[in-house]
Amino acid sequence: MKRSAMRKLLLLTLGVTVMAAWFAPDRESDGIELSAHAKRAEAARPVVRPAQTPEAAPREKPIATAGVLQIRKRDDNEMDQAGSGLFTPTSWEMTSETSAVEPEPLSDIPEADTQAGLVPPPFVVLGRYEDENRSVVFLQYMDESLAVSEGDIIADNTFRVEKLEGDTLTLLNLPLNTIQTLDMGEVQ
């Protein structure tokens, strides 16, 4: 920047600062000034003063005034109490107060065929469609919906649909080379 442009910029900044100081509110008002409408409403409001005579009946309840919140300093002894500190270390050891919780047996989960190491097929039967030439079964596998018929390989190349007969879907588990059946129930 050239020297003359720099000088003009500094003079402009100085001028803006002087104008801001000139029009700044007084220090006593803290920058808050009521509008003319608010000043008129303030002047028109009646002033209520308590009675100064001895004949006036004393009030039964004193008027509650808002107090100032007092912040107290923490004591070192207060921090030594168990569990009161923010960064108090905790112990994961079992004590006589805590006991191991026995999990309840789950009766809703079907038993797996442990002899052959098989688990039930991971499918939910959604429906069935039968045409003159073929049958199609709609299955849900994880978050996918599948439409399968005989000969299809499904579930990440894990199962092959062998046959659809009545209410039974016969699957071949390819990695284990074993036959598994899936009961379709009363699916339409």
MARNU-128419 format. One line per 10 residues: their letters; for each residue x, y, z of N, C-alpha, C. Coordinates in steps of 0.001 Angstrom, whole numbers, plus 500000, padded with zeros to 6 digits. Example, Ala and Ser with C-alpha at 12.3 -4.5 7.8 and 13.67 -1.06 7.14 Angstrom:
as = 513190,494310,507800,512300,495500,507800,513200,496700,507800  512850,497750,507080,513670,498940,507140,512900,500030,507870
REM end
This chain:
mkrsamrkll = 500830,498834,500000,500000,500000,500000,500885,501242,500000  500442,502235,499293,501210,503477,499254,501017,504251,500544  501965,505139,500797,501964,505905,502033,500733,506808,502124  500308,507408,501043,499148,508311,501078,497858,507527,501337  497734,506326,500786,496543,505509,501025,496501,505058,502481  497656,504731,503038,497739,504307,504431,497340,505459,505354  497783,506682,505030,497463,507852,505840,495959,508127,505801  495351,508015,504608,493899,508247,504481,493129,507222,505301  493567,505970,505296,492893,504913,506051,492988,505176,507559  494136,505598,508021,494308,505922,509440,493448,507116,509859
lltlgvtvma = 493385,508178,509008,492544,509340,509325,491067,508960,509348  490656,508099,508436,489264,507649,508406,488939,506863,509676  489835,505994,510093,489631,505214,511319,489569,506124,512533  490437,507111,512596,490437,508064,513696,489115,508838,513733  488621,509252,512576,487358,509992,512495,486183,509155,512975  486139,507887,512580,485045,507007,513013,485102,506804,514519  486298,506658,515074,486451,506467,516518,485981,507701,517285  486333,508910,516807,485912,510143,517472,484398,510283,517415  483786,509941,516287,482315,510032,516175,481636,509037,517102  482182,507832,517216,481585,506831,518108,481677,507286,519549
awfapdresd = 482803,507907,519933,482947,508409,521297,482003,509581,521556  481772,510437,520564,480905,511600,520712,479459,511178,520960  478994,510165,520205,477601,509734,520307,477395,508601,521317  478389,508198,522028,478266,507128,523022,477383,507597,524171  476639,506693,524803,475790,507084,525933,476637,507445,527146  475988,508151,528084,476665,508544,529309,477033,507317,530123  478048,507474,530951,478482,506347,531782,477452,506025,532848  476715,506984,533329,475737,506744,534382,474552,505924,533890  474197,506014,532618,473011,505332,532113,473288,503902,531685  474538,503476,531654,474931,502133,531217,474420,501813,529820
gielsahakr = 474174,502815,529015,473766,502594,527636,472298,502278,527470  471514,502288,528557,470096,501972,528469,469322,503265,528616  468546,503575,527605,467755,504784,527648,466330,504423,527272  465366,504896,528061,463967,504607,527812,463452,505447,526652  462520,504878,525912,461902,505630,524831,460950,506671,525421  460495,507591,524606,459595,508648,525071,458283,508055,525580  457791,507024,524910,456551,506364,525319,456727,505724,526703  457864,505076,526941,458114,504440,528227,458265,505480,529334  458866,506625,529010,459024,507680,530013,457666,508242,530415  456749,508417,529429,455410,508928,529746,454635,507917,530587
aeaarpvvrp = 454764,506642,530271,454049,505615,531034,454584,505543,532457  455881,505735,532639,456496,505731,533964,455978,506899,534795  455841,508066,534164,455374,509259,534884,453895,509150,535242  453084,508471,534435,451648,508377,534678,451304,507311,535713  452232,506420,536034,451958,505340,536980,451838,505922,538388  450768,505552,539119,450624,506088,540488,451675,505469,541410  452122,506272,542354,453124,505825,543312,452397,505387,544576  452632,504190,545033,452005,503664,546235,453061,503636,547315  452753,504331,548407,453679,504388,549532,453004,503748,550738  453765,503042,551563,453146,502421,552748,452719,503499,553749
aqtpeaapre = 451725,503152,554542,451196,504093,555534,452253,504373,556596  452397,505623,556980,453397,506039,557964,452772,506274,559338  451482,506103,559463,450792,506419,560719,450782,505213,561645  450723,505432,562939,450709,504300,563871,449407,503516,563815  448323,504116,563292,447049,503421,563236,447020,502351,562152  447977,502399,561264,447971,501435,560167,448224,500038,560716  447489,499089,560189,447619,497700,560657,448946,497116,560183  449634,496447,561083,450899,495839,560664,450646,494652,559734  451576,494410,558882,451431,493286,557939,451695,491983,558670  450968,490951,558261,451132,489659,558907,452385,488955,558414
kpiatagvlq = 452650,489021,557132,453817,488354,556555,454743,489398,555967  455998,489319,556261,456929,490262,555626,457069,489922,554138  457345,490938,553370,457514,490735,551935,458853,490044,551710  458805,488988,550936,460034,488235,550647,460858,488997,549618  462101,489180,549941,462986,489849,548997,463945,488819,548426  464322,489046,547199,465241,488126,546546,466619,488303,547146  467180,487219,547627,468503,487268,548235,469577,487091,547174  470777,487341,547570,471917,487172,546689,472497,485798,546954  472768,485086,545913,473328,483748,546031,474734,483832,546596  474954,483143,547680,476264,483128,548309,477005,481873,547875
irkrddnemd = 478203,482032,547378,479026,480903,546959,480051,480670,548044  480059,479470,548568,480990,479175,549651,482193,478423,549099  483282,478535,549794,484510,477870,549408,484450,476418,549884  484934,475504,549063,484938,474095,549442,486027,473817,550465  485713,472921,551368,486699,472487,552352,487450,471286,551798  488694,471135,552213,489462,469957,551809,488888,468698,552434  488320,468819,553633,487726,467660,554301,486511,467154,553530  485809,468060,552908,484616,467703,552150,484974,466824,550954  486118,467090,550358,486550,466321,549197,487041,464930,549585  487431,464735,550863,487953,463453,551301,486859,462429,551545
qagsglftpt = 485626,462863,551668,484543,461929,551914,484369,461021,550709  484012,459768,550942,483927,458771,549877,482875,459164,548864  483258,459167,547603,482338,459404,546510,481966,460847,546276  482529,461776,547037,482110,463155,546867,482972,463911,545876  484159,463406,545585,485053,464098,544672,484690,463827,543229  485018,464748,542385,484723,464594,540967,485566,463497,540339  486817,463420,540741,487728,462446,540154,488096,461359,541158  487152,460952,541973,487386,459904,542952,487525,458576,542227  488585,457822,542490,488733,456519,541813,487671,455545,542302  487234,454682,541432,486243,453679,541787,486867,452301,541703
swemtsetsa = 486364,451402,542490,486881,450037,542521,485885,449113,541827  486399,448188,541041,485552,447240,540339,485520,445885,541036  486143,445802,542205,486186,444548,542932,484834,444278,543574  484502,442992,543679,483253,442583,544311,483404,442704,545822  482426,443263,546467,482424,443368,547915,481261,442562,548448  481120,442526,549738,480011,441785,550328,478680,442461,550034  478713,443761,549738,477476,444487,549445,476941,444156,548064  477859,443873,547152,477435,443546,545792,477575,442057,545577  476673,441494,544820,476735,440065,544531,476560,439872,543037  477058,438778,542567,476947,438469,541142,475484,438207,540809
vepeplsdip = 475022,438759,539714,473638,438585,539284,473582,437413,538320  472714,436484,538630,472546,435319,537760,471636,435696,536602  472049,435468,535360,471169,435769,534238,470015,434773,534185  468861,435294,533807,467697,434428,533691,467791,433640,532395  467366,432395,532416,467423,431605,531172,466422,432147,530154  466838,432180,528918,465975,432669,527848,465253,431481,527225  463949,431472,527362,463174,430350,526830,462693,430617,525408  462784,431864,524948,462282,432187,523613,463257,431800,522502  464532,431624,522844,465519,431314,521821,465496,429819,521553  465322,429416,520293,465286,427985,519996,466661,427358,520193
eadtqaglvp = 466652,426116,520622,467893,425381,520834,468522,425041,519491  469835,425163,519424,470559,424788,518217,470853,423299,518262  470966,422689,517109,471299,421279,517014,472794,421155,517295  473125,420885,518569,474523,420904,518970,475281,419677,518495  474578,418595,518188,475281,417397,517742,475940,417639,516392  475239,418268,515482,475790,418510,514158,476470,419874,514074  476376,420693,515149,476981,422016,515127,476191,422995,514278  474904,422744,514103,474064,423582,513251,473256,424562,514090  473020,425694,513542,472111,426660,514120,470927,426784,513171  469792,427227,513665,468644,427374,512755,468972,428366,511650
ppfvvlgrye = 468383,428200,510471,468638,429134,509374,468243,430552,509783  469030,431560,509411,468790,432940,509861,467778,433681,509005  466661,433074,508758,465658,433676,507880,464341,433835,508618  463573,434849,508203,462199,435034,508659,461335,434940,507413  460336,434075,507461,459445,433890,506309,458433,435021,506293  458417,435772,505196,457493,436891,505056,456231,436520,504293  456347,435595,503354,455187,435222,502567,455543,434212,501494  454516,433814,500734,454702,432810,499691,453799,433144,498518  454326,432910,497316,453566,433152,496099,453662,431889,495245  452505,431387,494829,452504,430190,493989,451860,430510,492656
denrsvvflq = 452559,430140,491618,452088,430296,490251,451898,428890,489686  451391,428761,488475,451203,427440,487868,452545,426730,487688  453586,427496,487339,454865,426877,487012,455823,426772,488200  455788,427715,489133,456771,427697,490212,456215,428354,491479  456942,428105,492579,456615,428703,493876,457748,429649,494270  457375,430760,494868,458353,431735,495339,458054,432001,496814  459119,431992,497630,458986,432291,499059,459741,433590,499319  459112,434477,500080,459732,435753,500437,460327,435617,501827  461647,435831,501902,462377,435687,503156,463036,437009,503526  463256,437175,504815,464047,438305,505289,465326,437737,505869
ymdeslavse = 466460,438239,505357,467772,437840,505850,468510,439111,506245  468734,439299,507539,469322,440514,508109,468488,441711,507668  469034,442611,506846,468251,443768,506414,467843,443653,504954  467908,442456,504397,467547,442234,502998,466247,441451,502905  465473,441747,501875,464286,440957,501553,464620,440134,500323  464375,438828,500400,464739,437913,499321,463494,437230,498772  463460,437053,497461,462434,436240,496807,463162,435019,496252  462905,433853,496845,463669,432658,496488,462770,431585,495911  463371,430794,495043,462698,429611,494502,463726,428487,494457  463309,427302,494051,464196,426138,494064,465442,426395,493211
gdiiadntfr = 466611,426042,493770,467867,426184,493060,468613,427479,493337  467992,428453,493993,468654,429729,494282,469696,429566,495395  470804,430271,495256,471830,430311,496299,471700,431672,496983  471532,431630,498321,471217,432854,499071,472127,432995,500272  472013,434127,500952,472700,434430,502216,474207,434316,502061  474756,435162,501202,476210,435230,501013,476797,433864,500653  476140,433157,499724,476578,431828,499239,476676,430809,500365  475767,430894,501331,475777,429969,502460,474709,428893,502314  473568,429231,501723,472460,428281,501597,472014,428179,500141  471556,426958,499776,470923,426755,498469,469545,426168,498735
veklegdtlt = 468530,426731,498066,467157,426264,498235,467016,424965,497456  466775,423863,498168,466658,422546,497529,465242,422310,497023  464247,422460,497909,462863,422262,497462,461886,422980,498371  460730,423276,497791,459608,423891,498491,458470,422880,498430  458136,422263,499555,457052,421286,499601,456134,421592,500762  454900,421822,500490,453923,422098,501542,454322,423310,502367  454465,423068,503677,454836,424150,504590,456314,424089,504979  457115,423380,504213,458525,423209,504563,459416,423693,503430  460424,424460,503805,461436,424931,502876,462716,424176,503230  463251,423442,502262,464451,422647,502501,465655,423392,501943
llnlplntiq = 466668,423592,502798,467868,424340,502437,469096,423451,502602  470072,423637,501746,471354,422957,501868,472358,423974,502380  472944,423690,503559,473981,424540,504116,475263,424182,503382  475725,425052,502498,476847,424750,501618,478174,424556,502355  478546,425402,503322,479833,425173,503986,479889,423846,504756  478762,423450,505356,478735,422220,506148,478208,421032,505361  477655,421276,504171,477079,420243,503300,476029,419424,504051  475113,420134,504747,474038,419478,505477,472711,420082,505074  471679,419281,505195,470316,419708,504856,469662,420264,506114  469018,421430,505966,468255,422042,507042,466878,422388,506502
tldmgevq = 465889,422350,507386,464522,422673,506973,464044,423892,507743  463175,424634,507091,462578,425824,507681,461077,425683,507576  460390,425677,508699,458933,425543,508718,458336,426905,508374  457501,426948,507336,456895,428193,506892,455557,428457,507548  454986,427482,508226,453720,427669,508930,452584,427918,507952  451636,428759,508352,450438,429065,507557,450646,430307,506706  451752,430420,505998,452054,431597,505188,451302,431500,503876  450723,432603,503461,449978,432655,502202,450830,433248,501108
REM end
